[in-house]
Amino acid sequence: MRYCLPAFLVGAVMTMVPLLQSETQVPRLTFEVATVKPTISESGGGTIAPRGDRFMATNVPLRALIHFAYAPSTGPFLDAQIIGGPDWTKTDRFEIQAKMDGTSIPRSQIQLMLQSLLEERFQLKIHRETRELPAYDLVIITGGLKMKNWSNWRSTARWGPFCPMAEA
């Protein structure tokens, strides 16, 4: 079974489908000041988080910044939903330090500020569309559910308190 999931087409420093702009321009939210530096580190991992009146992203690829900036309020989206963009968006890592105007800014506004920063510094262009992507359905087979009820587990089991099959 297939589901239609929103997909984000990404183009960095290349021409993609131009964004439609309305005749009335809405002021974009931006950081007061921001620095973007490439990171030389080969190690994986990194952090993206606001800290007080600062937004900090350390040792993260551009793809992770796109995930953070465009994630819906209902949760993250799949990596397969970001389509396109050069290979370096997955490998080259960056550090961002930005100052926000205030300390209790909602995540949705921080995301809009980061979107503006990505558009300005990386010339990022996005296009949203709905595509059919593969997905799995978990269904109960004929004959019923074969999973055991966890009500008989013991808190003193030798394999730990959450192992229902272990005996004391």
C-alpha positions as CSV (number, residue, x, y, z in Angstrom):
1,M,0.0,0.0,0.0
2,R,1.3,3.5,-0.8
3,Y,0.6,6.7,0.9
4,C,0.9,10.3,-0.3
5,L,3.4,12.1,1.9
6,P,4.5,15.7,1.4
7,A,8.0,16.0,-0.1
8,F,10.4,18.8,0.0
9,L,12.5,19.4,-3.1
10,V,15.7,21.1,-2.2
11,G,18.1,23.0,-4.4
12,A,21.2,24.7,-2.9
13,V,23.1,27.1,-5.1
14,M,21.2,25.9,-8.1
15,T,18.1,26.9,-9.9
16,M,14.9,25.0,-9.0
17,V,11.2,25.8,-9.3
18,P,10.9,29.5,-8.3
19,L,8.9,30.2,-5.3
20,L,5.6,32.0,-5.9
21,Q,5.4,35.2,-4.1
22,S,2.3,37.2,-3.4
23,E,2.1,40.8,-4.2
24,T,2.0,41.8,-0.6
25,Q,5.3,40.9,1.0
26,V,5.1,39.7,4.6
27,P,8.2,40.6,6.6
28,R,10.4,37.6,7.2
29,L,11.5,36.7,10.7
30,T,15.3,36.9,11.0
31,F,18.0,36.5,13.7
32,E,19.5,39.8,14.9
33,V,23.0,38.5,14.0
34,A,24.3,35.1,12.9
35,T,27.5,33.4,12.0
36,V,27.8,30.3,9.8
37,K,31.1,28.5,9.7
38,P,32.1,25.2,8.1
39,T,33.2,22.6,10.6
40,I,36.3,20.4,9.8
41,S,35.3,17.6,12.2
42,E,34.9,14.2,10.6
43,S,32.9,12.8,13.6
44,G,29.2,12.3,13.4
45,G,26.7,13.8,15.7
46,G,25.9,17.3,16.4
47,T,23.3,19.5,18.2
48,I,20.7,22.0,17.1
49,A,19.0,23.9,20.0
50,P,18.1,27.3,21.2
51,R,19.9,28.3,24.4
52,G,18.5,31.4,26.1
53,D,18.6,34.2,23.5
54,R,20.9,32.2,21.2
55,F,20.3,29.6,18.5
56,M,23.2,27.1,18.3
57,A,23.9,24.4,15.8
58,T,27.1,22.6,16.2
59,N,28.7,20.1,13.8
60,V,25.6,19.5,11.7
61,P,25.1,18.9,8.0
62,L,22.9,21.2,6.0
63,R,20.4,18.4,5.6
64,A,19.9,18.3,9.4
65,L,19.3,22.1,9.4
66,I,16.7,21.7,6.7
67,H,15.0,18.9,8.8
68,F,14.9,21.3,11.8
69,A,13.8,24.4,9.8
70,Y,11.0,22.7,7.9
71,A,9.7,20.0,10.3
72,P,6.0,20.2,10.8
73,S,4.6,20.9,14.3
74,T,3.4,17.3,14.4
75,G,6.9,15.9,14.5
76,P,9.9,15.3,12.1
77,F,9.5,14.2,8.6
78,L,11.4,11.3,6.8
79,D,14.7,11.8,5.1
80,A,13.1,10.4,2.0
81,Q,10.8,13.4,2.0
82,I,13.7,15.7,1.1
83,I,14.4,15.2,-2.6
84,G,17.3,16.7,-4.5
85,G,20.1,18.9,-3.5
86,P,23.9,18.3,-4.0
87,D,25.6,15.5,-2.1
88,W,27.6,17.9,0.1
89,T,24.3,18.8,2.0
90,K,24.6,15.4,3.6
91,T,28.3,15.4,4.3
92,D,29.7,19.0,4.9
93,R,29.1,20.1,8.5
94,F,28.5,23.6,9.8
95,E,28.3,25.6,13.0
96,I,25.7,28.3,13.4
97,Q,25.6,30.8,16.3
98,A,22.7,33.3,16.1
99,K,21.3,35.9,18.4
100,M,17.5,36.1,18.8
101,D,15.5,39.0,20.0
102,G,14.2,37.6,23.3
103,T,14.5,34.4,25.3
104,S,11.1,32.7,25.1
105,I,10.6,32.5,21.3
106,P,8.4,29.7,20.2
107,R,9.9,26.9,18.1
108,S,7.8,27.8,15.1
109,Q,9.3,31.3,15.0
110,I,12.8,29.9,15.4
111,Q,12.1,27.7,12.4
112,L,11.0,30.7,10.3
113,M,14.2,32.5,11.3
114,L,16.3,29.5,10.4
115,Q,14.5,29.2,7.0
116,S,15.4,32.9,6.3
117,L,19.0,32.2,7.3
118,L,19.3,29.1,5.0
119,E,17.7,31.1,2.1
120,E,20.2,34.0,2.6
121,R,23.4,32.2,3.4
122,F,23.0,29.0,1.3
123,Q,20.7,30.4,-1.4
124,L,18.4,27.5,-0.5
125,K,15.2,27.3,-2.5
126,I,12.4,24.8,-1.7
127,H,9.3,23.6,-3.4
128,R,6.6,21.7,-1.6
129,E,4.6,19.0,-3.4
130,T,2.7,15.8,-2.6
131,R,4.3,12.6,-3.9
132,E,3.5,8.9,-3.6
133,L,6.1,7.3,-1.4
134,P,6.3,3.6,-0.2
135,A,5.0,2.9,3.3
136,Y,4.2,-0.2,5.4
137,D,0.9,-1.2,7.0
138,L,1.0,-3.2,10.2
139,V,-2.1,-5.5,10.2
140,I,-3.3,-8.4,12.2
141,I,-3.2,-11.6,10.2
142,T,-6.1,-14.1,10.0
143,G,-6.2,-16.1,13.2
144,G,-5.6,-13.2,15.5
145,L,-2.8,-11.5,17.3
146,K,0.0,-13.9,18.5
147,M,1.7,-11.5,21.0
148,K,1.6,-12.4,24.7
149,N,0.1,-10.2,27.4
150,W,2.7,-8.5,29.5
151,S,0.6,-8.6,32.7
152,N,2.6,-11.6,34.1
153,W,6.0,-10.1,34.2
154,R,8.0,-9.9,37.5
155,S,9.8,-6.8,38.7
156,T,12.5,-9.0,40.2
157,A,13.3,-10.9,37.0
158,R,17.0,-11.7,36.7
159,W,17.2,-10.1,33.2
160,G,15.7,-6.8,34.4
161,P,12.3,-5.4,35.4
162,F,11.0,-5.2,31.9
163,C,11.8,-8.7,30.6
164,P,8.4,-10.6,30.8
165,M,9.9,-14.0,29.9
166,A,12.6,-14.2,32.5
167,E,12.1,-16.1,35.7
168,A,13.4,-15.1,39.1
